[in-house]
């Protein structure tokens, strides 16, 4: 069984905890209680293979920015979340992406998520703007609703698939080298 660690990044109040709770416990948290750090775990089957996903729910408040690097170091994949009902949370995503890129150095697996799509009447960020930013970031994009569970399971399933693909590609990239190094070994006797 594979084990994956996913960190959820974004401003306070965008629904990071609500997404984690909806995914792991299948319920919606109505009240807002600012998080410093929490972890949620779920065992699930993706493409007929069992896996274990740990979701690191991070603080979005700026006073916890120094802890962000630790959360990024611990994550294998990331969800960058904004609220479709708040342009400010959308505009601050670059800061979270830069933090992620600085700590991870290299290719990282992440998805851009516009949460609270059930609040279409309060929408400040269009779906097209979210998709355009995801293209710019070079990642996948989804709109979700932690309240109605829309696309929540799909979000984590897509991340598990991306993690497995990256892991398999890394192993394939190493295999030829291992075989080559074994076949090139020579015994020299003096």
C-alpha positions in Angstrom: 0.0 0.0 0.0 1.4 3.4 -0.9 1.4 6.3 1.5 1.2 9.9 0.4 1.4 13.2 2.3 -0.5 16.1 0.8 -0.2 19.7 2.2 -3.1 22.1 1.7 -1.9 25.7 1.3 -3.8 29.0 0.9 -5.1 32.0 2.8 -7.1 31.7 6.0 -10.9 31.2 5.4 -10.6 29.6 2.0 -11.8 26.2 3.2 -8.6 24.2 3.6 -9.9 22.5 6.8 -13.3 22.0 5.3 -11.8 20.2 2.3 -9.7 18.0 4.5 -12.6 17.1 6.8 -15.0 16.5 3.8 -12.4 14.2 2.2 -11.6 12.2 5.3 -14.8 12.2 7.3 -17.5 13.0 4.7 -18.9 15.9 6.6 -18.9 19.7 6.4 -17.5 21.9 9.1 -19.9 24.9 9.3 -17.9 27.1 11.8 -14.6 28.8 11.0 -11.8 28.1 13.5 -8.4 29.2 12.3 -6.0 26.3 12.1 -2.3 26.3 13.0 -1.7 22.7 11.9 -3.8 19.6 11.7 -3.4 16.2 10.0 -6.2 14.1 8.6 -5.8 10.5 7.3 -7.8 8.4 5.0 -7.4 5.0 3.4 -8.9 4.7 0.0 -8.8 2.7 -3.2 -7.6 4.5 -6.4 -7.5 2.4 -9.6 -8.0 -0.8 -7.7 -5.0 -0.2 -5.5 -5.2 0.7 -1.8 -3.4 3.8 -0.6 -3.2 5.9 2.5 -3.4 9.7 2.2 -2.4 12.0 5.0 -3.6 15.6 4.6 -1.6 18.3 6.3 -4.0 21.2 7.0 -1.9 24.3 7.3 -2.4 27.8 8.7 -3.2 30.5 6.1 -2.5 33.4 8.4 0.6 35.4 7.7 1.9 35.1 11.2 2.5 31.4 10.6 4.6 31.9 7.4 7.7 30.6 9.1 6.0 27.3 9.7 5.1 27.1 6.0 8.5 25.9 4.9 8.3 22.9 7.3 4.8 21.9 5.9 6.2 22.2 2.4 9.2 20.1 3.2 6.9 17.4 4.6 4.5 17.3 1.7 4.8 15.1 -1.4 2.0 16.9 -3.2 0.2 20.2 -2.6 -3.2 21.8 -3.0 -3.2 25.5 -3.5 -6.6 26.7 -2.5 -8.5 30.0 -3.0 -12.1 30.9 -2.5 -14.0 31.8 -5.6 -15.8 34.3 -3.5 -12.6 36.3 -2.6 -10.4 37.9 -5.2 -7.8 38.6 -2.5 -7.2 34.9 -1.8 -6.8 34.3 -5.5 -4.2 37.1 -5.9 -2.2 35.8 -3.0 -1.7 32.3 -4.5 1.6 33.3 -6.1 3.1 33.8 -2.6 2.2 30.2 -1.6 3.5 28.8 -4.9 6.8 30.7 -4.5 7.1 29.3 -1.0 6.5 25.8 -2.3 9.0 26.2 -5.2 11.7 27.7 -3.0 11.6 24.8 -0.5 11.0 21.9 -2.9 13.4 23.1 -5.7 12.4 21.3 -8.8 9.2 19.8 -10.1 6.4 19.6 -7.5 3.1 17.9 -7.8 0.3 20.3 -7.0 -3.2 21.3 -8.0 -4.9 24.7 -8.0 -8.4 24.6 -6.4 -11.1 27.2 -6.4 -13.2 26.3 -3.4 -16.7 27.3 -2.4 -18.1 26.9 -5.9 -21.5 26.4 -4.2 -21.4 30.2 -3.6 -21.7 31.1 -7.3 -23.9 34.1 -6.4 -20.9 35.5 -4.4 -18.3 34.7 -7.2 -15.4 37.2 -7.5 -13.1 34.9 -9.5 -14.3 33.3 -12.7 -13.6 29.7 -13.6 -11.7 30.9 -16.7 -9.4 33.0 -14.5 -8.7 29.9 -12.3 -8.0 27.7 -15.4 -5.7 30.4 -16.9 -3.7 30.7 -13.6 -3.4 26.9 -13.5 -2.0 26.9 -17.1 0.5 29.6 -16.0 1.5 27.6 -13.0 1.7 24.4 -15.1 -0.8 22.4 -12.9 -4.2 20.9 -13.0 -7.3 23.0 -11.9 -10.6 22.1 -10.2 -13.4 24.0 -8.6 -14.6 22.3 -5.5 -17.2 22.7 -2.8 -16.4 21.3 0.6 -20.0 22.0 1.6 -21.6 19.9 -1.1 -18.5 17.6 -1.6 -18.4 18.5 -5.3 -15.1 17.4 -6.8 -13.5 16.7 -3.4 -12.9 13.0 -3.9 -11.8 13.7 -7.5 -9.2 16.2 -6.2 -7.5 13.7 -4.0 -7.9 10.8 -6.5 -6.2 12.9 -9.2 -3.3 13.8 -6.8 -2.8 10.1 -5.9 -2.6 9.3 -9.6 -0.1 12.1 -10.3 2.0 10.9 -7.3 2.0 7.3 -8.5 2.9 8.4 -12.1 5.8 10.5 -10.8 7.0 7.7 -8.6 6.8 5.2 -11.5 8.6 7.6 -13.8 11.3 8.0 -11.2 11.7 4.3 -10.8 11.8 3.7 -14.5 14.4 6.4 -14.8 16.6 4.7 -12.2 16.1 1.1 -13.5 18.4 1.4 -16.6 21.1 2.9 -14.5 21.0 0.1 -12.0 21.1 -2.5 -14.7 23.9 -0.7 -16.5 26.0 -0.4 -13.3 25.6 -4.1 -12.6 26.6 -5.1 -16.1 29.6 -2.8 -16.1 31.1 -4.2 -12.9 34.3 -5.9 -13.6 36.5 -8.0 -11.3 40.1 -7.2 -11.5 42.7 -9.5 -9.8 46.3 -8.4 -9.2 
